Every structure is written in structure tokens, then in C-alpha cells.
Amino acid sequence: MRAVNPATEEPIRDLPDHGLAQVDEKLELATGTFDFWRRTSFSERASLMKGAAQRLRAEKGGYAALMTQEMGKTITAAEAEVDKCAWVCDFYAGNAERFLAPEPVETDAARSLVRFDPLGPVLAVMPWNFPFWQVFRFAAPALMAGNVGLLKHASNVPGCALAIEEVFRTAGFPVGSFQTLLVGSRVVEGIIRHPAVRAVTLTGSDPAGVAVASQAGAALKKTVLELGGSDPFIVLRDADVEAAARSAAAARTINNGQSCIAAKRFIVEEPVAGRFEAALVSAMAALKVGDPMDRATDVGPLARADLREELQGQVDRTVAAGARLALGGRPMEGRGYFYPPTVLTGVEPGMAAFEEETFGPVAAVVRAQDAEHAIVLANASPFGLGACLWTADAERGAALAAEVEAGAVFVNGIVKSDPRLPFGGVKRSGYGRELSAFGIREFVNVKSVWIA
């Protein structure tokens, strides 16, 4: 497994893959550890999870620099990611017991109840774009529920994968409760089929989700899939257009534009579309692109060369189909996989930037006739992860939110994940939920107990 600094194109580290014998040993260890871990109390687990949060905060600088070096996010974004991981650890340490408390049910029995018991080893197949957060939002609830974790991380962030295992180890979690498997994607199917693995969670592209769901389905194992998104950012005619445009620039360029919940399709009512386009171009043009270790940088590089090539192809196909390039649109010269903030106007259904997920700082502006047409356009996508809607009438915004086909709708705010709220999508954005009480109940046995 090789990590390459996307800002300099220089190799950082090469780590050998775990062989099949090593993987088998780790799976056997996970099974043995689960037999012990599942019997620990919530207070014991919470104490260790709080220790993981403390470790993250104590070593924030080192973990953040590692993320920046391996996948190119800005150092300020990386530090915020470490803080968020500590938050989710503390959140589940404080709430898991309440979320999983047995629930009494009135039946014809003397006593009946529903229990929430752990399943066993859970395999997490994780992407590179939020290399710590996406792992911790799985691991914190899974471990607090009494499961054990197995991480197959993206091959370009091996240092992050091993660092996360080190967080749990140094926090005092038992050996085998969380293990990193340094393996390629070709090995994943065999791991899923292994009898030690009881469930699978994946964050990634929808083709990866189809593959893992098929493999897990053949083995009759539970899955949660958090897949791609082409999130609509709906601006109604009564919105504060300039403020919405500033938020739009931030929403499109979060994590250098490489976020499944980054706004991608900017659907604007016709009467204010011209003002919005001008304000968005101005806000995007003001962003500083450069060294992600520089705290003044707003947008760093894309994570890999092939990702930049794919993004350029989407821009070129969209322009060829009739859209207009209002800003950017060509890779930046020099070393590093940098791509400038880009704005496409005149985008319509059928164009690449409308139909596909664009993973980079490219904003596609779509004009709608009215609010009802805006909702139609928002839903005219195979994806349904997040959406946001901007209006001066918050009550109307809440009513329209019910019409949007997405796992989350934010009114007058940028879509974000929050441990207190369920996170996930519909349609080709996946199924199941992470975070909140809903997330921790995904990988438990919902067990009915009837006592005469």
C-alpha cells in the first residue's frame, strides 16, 4: 500500500499488504476478543472510549498532519476532523447505554422486553476523503454496542489506518477489539464470506456499494451503505442571494470539494439566478488554492491524479453538451493534483455535471422556473444523500423539505454530519443509518424476550 502526497506527488510511505495467513489470524483474534468484549459493561466501554477521545485531542497535531500529507485536506480541516472524532467518541460513551437499554413491551407474558445485543466482528470498508471521521463514526457506536471492529481502509491512506488502530490500543481497548487489515479490494469478498465477520459497513462509491452488497447478500450478512451524492442546493427567489452564494462556495469546496455531502447542483429560481451566479463566481474566485499545510489555504489538491482526470472529463463533457464555463475549468499547472474552483452555468438534466457525482470543486448552476420546478430538478437524480434549501420563509422551507428525496435536508444551512442526528441516504446513495440512536442500533440483534 502506497501513500503519495497529493500536493507534491512525492511518495510518503510504502507498507506491505497483510497476507492471507495474517488476515486469518486477525479474524480469529476478533472472534476471541468479541466473546470477552460483549460481556463488558457499558461503563467499562465508556471509560475506554473517553480515553480514545482524550488520545485524539492530545495528538491532534500529528494526526491532522498525517491526513493532510496522505490525502491533501487543508490542515485546518484536518484538525477539525480530529476534534469531531473525539466528539463522537464522547457522544457514544455518554449515550450508548441509554440508546441500547432494554425496552419493556406489554404482552400476554408476565414480562416481555426487547434487547439490543451485539452481533460480533463488523467489517468496515472505508474511503480516503475523511480518513479519520468516517472510521470513528462507525467504530465508536459499534464498539460501545459490544461489537469489535475490522477496518479495510483505502489504499492511499495506510498511515491513517494504522494510526486509528493505535488510538484504540493506547486508550486501553483489549487486543483484537479494533484491527486494521492492510489489504486490497480483491481480498474483501473473501473477508466478507469468512464466518468470523457478522456484518459489513461501507462508505464509498455506488459501484463499490453494489459489489459489497452483492457479496454480503450472498453470505446473508447485514450491511449499511453510505454511498455517493449529488446534493442539490436550492435557492428560492426570496432568499438572501449573496449570503446563499457565500455559503454555496463553502459547501462546494469543503474538503477540497471531495465530500459526498458537498453541495454539487445549485438549483436557483430564475428571477434571482443571474445575481446568484455572479455572487457565486465572485466567492469561488476569492478562494486561495495552494499548500494544504498553509493555514491561509482554502482549497488544497485532489487526492489522486486519476481523480483530477475524471473530474476534468466531467467538466469537458458538460461544456460540450451546452453548459457555459464561468470560472476555472482547467487543471492548475505545476506539481500536485490541484484543480481550481470552477463554476458551470446553464447546466441542465442529462449533462454530466447534473447526472454524475463530481468529486472536486466544481459547481453546476441549474435554473428553475419556480419552487415546484426546483424540487423536481432536485429529485431528478439517482442519488439522495443530502440537500439544502435557502429561503426567507423557514416554515415554507420545512414544508418543502418533506418533498425532497434525501436522507437529510438542511434549511438555510449547509449539510453536515452530526453525532446527534442520523446520517445516510436513499436511492443510489445507500441504505441504513450511521450516528445517533439509529446508527448504534444498525449492528445489534434486536431480540424479543418473553417470560411466562
N, C-alpha and C positions, 0 to 999 in steps of 0.2 A: 504494500500500500504506500502510495507516494503523495506527499503534500508539497504543493508548489505555491509560492507566494504570488497571488494574482496581481499585485501591484508592481512586482519586479520581474516576474516569470522565472525566478530562481528557485530550484528545489530546496526544500527545507529539511525534510526527513524522508527516509525510506524505511518501512517496517515490514518484516516478513509476515505473510499470512499465517494464521494458525492452520496446522494440518488437521486432517480428519480425526486423527487419534486425539489431538489436543481438544478438538471440539467435543468429541465423545466424553472425554474426562470432565470437561466443564459442564456438560449436560447432566452427567451422573452426580457431580457435586451439587448442582442446582436442585436436583431431586432430593438429595440427602438433607440439604440445608432447609428446604421447604418443610420437611417433616418436623424440624425443630422450630423454624420461624413461625409457622402457622399457629403454634401454641403459645407464643409470647403474648403478653398483654398489650393493650393499646398504649398504656403509659410507658412501657419499655420501648415500644417502637417510636413513640413521640419523642422520648428523650434523645434517641439516636438521630431522629430526623431533625430535631432542633440543632443537634451537633453538626449535621451536614450544612444547615443554613449558616451556622457560625463559621464553618470552614470556608464556605463560598465567600462570605464577606471579608474574612481575614486575608484571603488570597485573591481578592478581586482583580488587582492589577495584573497578576500573572496570567490568570485565566482569560481576562479580556484581551491581553496582548496575543495569547495563543490563538484565539478566534480570529483576530484581525490578520495575523500572519497566515493562517491556513485558508481563510475564505474571503478576506478582504473587507469585512464590515468596518465602519469607522470605529475608532477606539472609544468614542463616547457612547455609541450604540452598543458596543460590546460590554462596556461597564454596566450600562443599564440592563443588559440581558442577564448578567451575573446577579444583579440585585433582584431581578424578577424571579430568578431560580430560587434564591433564598426565601423570597416571599411565598412561593408555592410550597416550599418545604415547611415553613412555619404555619401556613394555612392548613395543610392537612394534618400536621402534628396537633393543631388545636381543634380540628373539627371531625377527624375521621371516626372517632368513637361515636359521636352523635349521628353522623351520616349512616353508620352501619349498625346502629342499635337495633336489636330485635323488635319487631312491631307486633303487638298483640292484635288478634283478629277474633271477633265474636263468631263462633260456630256452634254446632251441637256438641262439641267436646267440652270436657271440664276445663281445658285450657288449650288454646292453639295460638300459634305465632309464626311469623316469617323471620328466618335468619338470613344473614348475608355472610356466607363463608368463603374463604379464598379458594381459588381454582388450582394454583400451582405455578410452575415456571411460565412466565409470559415473555414471548419474543417480541422485541421492538425493532422494527426496520425503520431507520431514521435518516433524514436528509441532512444536507450540509448547511442550509441557509440560516437556520438558528441552531447551531450545533450543540449548545447547552440547553436552551429553553425547551426545545421540542422533546428532549430526552427527559428533563426533570418534570415536565408536565405529565408525562407518563409514569415516571418512576416514583414520584412522591406518593400519589394515591395508590399505586399498585403495591408498593412496599408497606404502606400503612394498612392496607387491607389484609396483609398477611401473605401476599404472593411474593415470589422472587423474580428478579429481572434478568433478561439476557439481551444485550444490545448488539445489533448489527448496524454499525454506523456507516455513513457514506465514506467511500474510499479516500476522498481528498481531505478528510479531517481526522486522521488517525490519532493525532496528538490530543485532540479534544476528547475522543472516545476513551482513551486511557486515562486522561485527567478526571473524567467523570467517575470512572471506577475508583480512582484514587480518593475522590471526595468521600464516597461512601465507606471506603475501607478505613481511612483515617478518622472518620466520625465514629468508628467502633461497630459498624454493622458486621454481622458474622460473615466469615469467608463463604462465598457462594451465594450470598443474597443478591448481589448485583455484579454481573460479569460482562466484560466486553469480549466479543468474538471478532477478531480481525479476519474477516472472510470476504470474498467477493460475492456478487449477486448469484453466481451459478450454484453456490452451495446452499442458498437459502431454502430451496424446496426440500432438500434432504433434512434440514434442521426442522422445518415445519412438520414434516412427517414423523420425526423422532417421537417416540412415546413420552419422552420427558416433557415436551412442550405441550401446554394445555390451551394456549390462546396466542393470538398474534395481533399486534397493532402496527399500523404503517402510516407514516406521513410521507407523501411524495406525489408523483405524477399519477394521473388516472391510468395510464398503461401499466405502471407498477402496481397500482391498486388492483387492476383486473387480474394480473398474474398472481399476486399473493392471495387474493380472494378465491381464485380458482384452486390454488394449491391447498389452502386451508379448508376450503369446502370439500375437496376430495378426501381430506383427513377428518372431516366433521369437527373442525375446531373453530371456536368463536373468533371473530375478527372485528376490529374497529379500524376504519379507514378515514384518514383526513387527507384529502387529495387537492387537486388544483382549484384555482378560482379565476374568474374574470369579473371581478367585483364591479358593479355599477355604482357610480357616484352621481346621484340625481340632484339637479339644481332646478328648483321651481322659480317661476318668474317673480315671486315675492321675496326671494332670499336676498341676503346681503351678498351681492355678487362678488365684490372684491374680497371680502373675508372668506367666502367659499373658495375662491381661486387660490388664496394663500394656503388654505387647508388642503386643497386639491394637490398642490405641488408637494406638500409634505406627505400626503397619503400615497402619491405615486412613487416617491423616491425613498420611502422607508427601506432600510436595509439595501440601499443602492438599487431599489426597485425590485428586489428579489424576495418577495413575500407573497404567500398565497392569498393573504387578505389585503394586499395593497390595492387601492383603487386603480382600475385599469380602463374602464369605459366611462367617460364623463358625458352623461346624458343631460342636456340642457334645454329648457324650454326656449323656443325660437325667439321670443321678444328680448331675451337677455343674453342670447348665445354669443353675439358679437362682442359684448362687453366682457363676458366670461373668457372667451378665447384670448382677447388682448391681455387681460389681467393674468391668465394662466401662463401665457408666453413670458410675460414680464417676470413673474415669480420663479418660473423654471430657469430662465436665463440668469437670474441673480444667484443661483446656487453655485457653490465652489466645488469643482471636481478636482480630486488630487489624492495625495498621500493619505491613506486612511489612518495613519498614526498621528497626523497633524490634527489637532483639536479644532482647527478652523475649517476643516473639510466637511462639506455637506454630503457629498456623493463619492464613494470610492469605486474600485473596479468591480466588474463582474467576476464571478468566482473561477471561471474557466474560459479558455479560448473558444471552445465549441459552443458555449452558451452565447457568447457575443456573436458568433457567426449565425446561429439560429435566429437571434433577435434581429440582426440586420436583414436576414431573409424575410422575416415577417414585415418589417418596415418597407422593404422594396416591393413586396407583393401587394401591400396595401396601397402604396402610391401608384403602382401600375394599374390598380383597379379603379383609380379615380380620386383618391384622397389627396389632400394637399399637405406638404411639409412646411409647417410654420416655424419650426425650430429644430436644430440638430439634425439627426438622421444619418450620420456617418461616424464610424469608429474614430476615436482620437488617435493621433499619431504618437509614436514613441513606445517605450516598453510598458507592459501592463495591459490588462484587459479592460481598459476604460471605454465607457460609452457615454456620450453627453446626454443631459436631459433633453428629451425630444417631445415635440407636440405635433400630432397629426390632426388636421381638421377635415370636415367633410367625410368623415368615416360613416359607413352605412353597413347594415347587415349583409353578410356574405363576404365582406373583406376580412383579411387575415387578422387584423388588429381587433376586429369585433368578435370573430368566431373562436379565436385561439387564446390561450393564456400567454401573455407577453411577460417574460421574466427579465425585466430590466426597466430603466427609467424612461419608458415610452408611454405617453398619454394619448389616448384616442378620444377625440371630441365628437359626439354624435348629437344632432339637433332633433328635438322632439316638438311636435305640434302643440301639445298641451300635456297636462299632468297624466292623463289617462294613457296617452301615447308613450310617455316616458316609462310608465310601468310596463307596458307591452314590450318596449325595447329592452328594459332591464331583464325581463323574464325570457327574452328570446336568446337564450344561451344554454349550452349543455351543462353549464356549471351553476352552482347555487351555494356558495360558501358564505360570503358576507355582502353587505350593501349599506350605503348610507344615503341619506336624503336631507336636503337643505331647504328650509322654508321658514318664513316668519311666523307661521301658524303651527305651533308644536302639536296641537290636537289633531290637526289635519295630517301632519306628518305621521303621528301614531296610527291614524286610521289607514293611511296608505301603506304603512309598514306591513299590515296584515295581508296586503296584496302582493308583496314581493316574495318571490320564491328563493329563499336563502335561509341559512342556519342562524344568521344574526342580521339585524337591521339597526343601524345607529342613526338617530335623527339629530341633525346639527352637531355631529361629532364624527371623528374618524374611527373606523372599525379597529378594534384591538381585542386581544385575548386578556382575560381577567380570571384569576382562580375562583372568583365568586360566581361566575356565570358559565353555563355550558358552552362548549365550543365544538363546532362541527358543521357539516353541510348536508345538502340534499343533491339529488340528480348525480352528475358525474363528479361532484365534489366529495362524495363518500357517504358514509353512514356511521352511526354510533356517535357518542359524545365524549369529549375529554373535559376535565375540570369540573368544579362544583360537586354537588352531591350526585348528579347524574353520572359524572365521569368515574367516580370511585366505585359506582355500582356496575360498571360495564364488565369488570373481570372478577365477579363473585358468583357463587352459586346461590341463587335466590331460593331458599329451602323452606318448604312448608313443614311445620312440626305440629302434629295433632296428638293430644294426650287425653285419654279416656279418664 
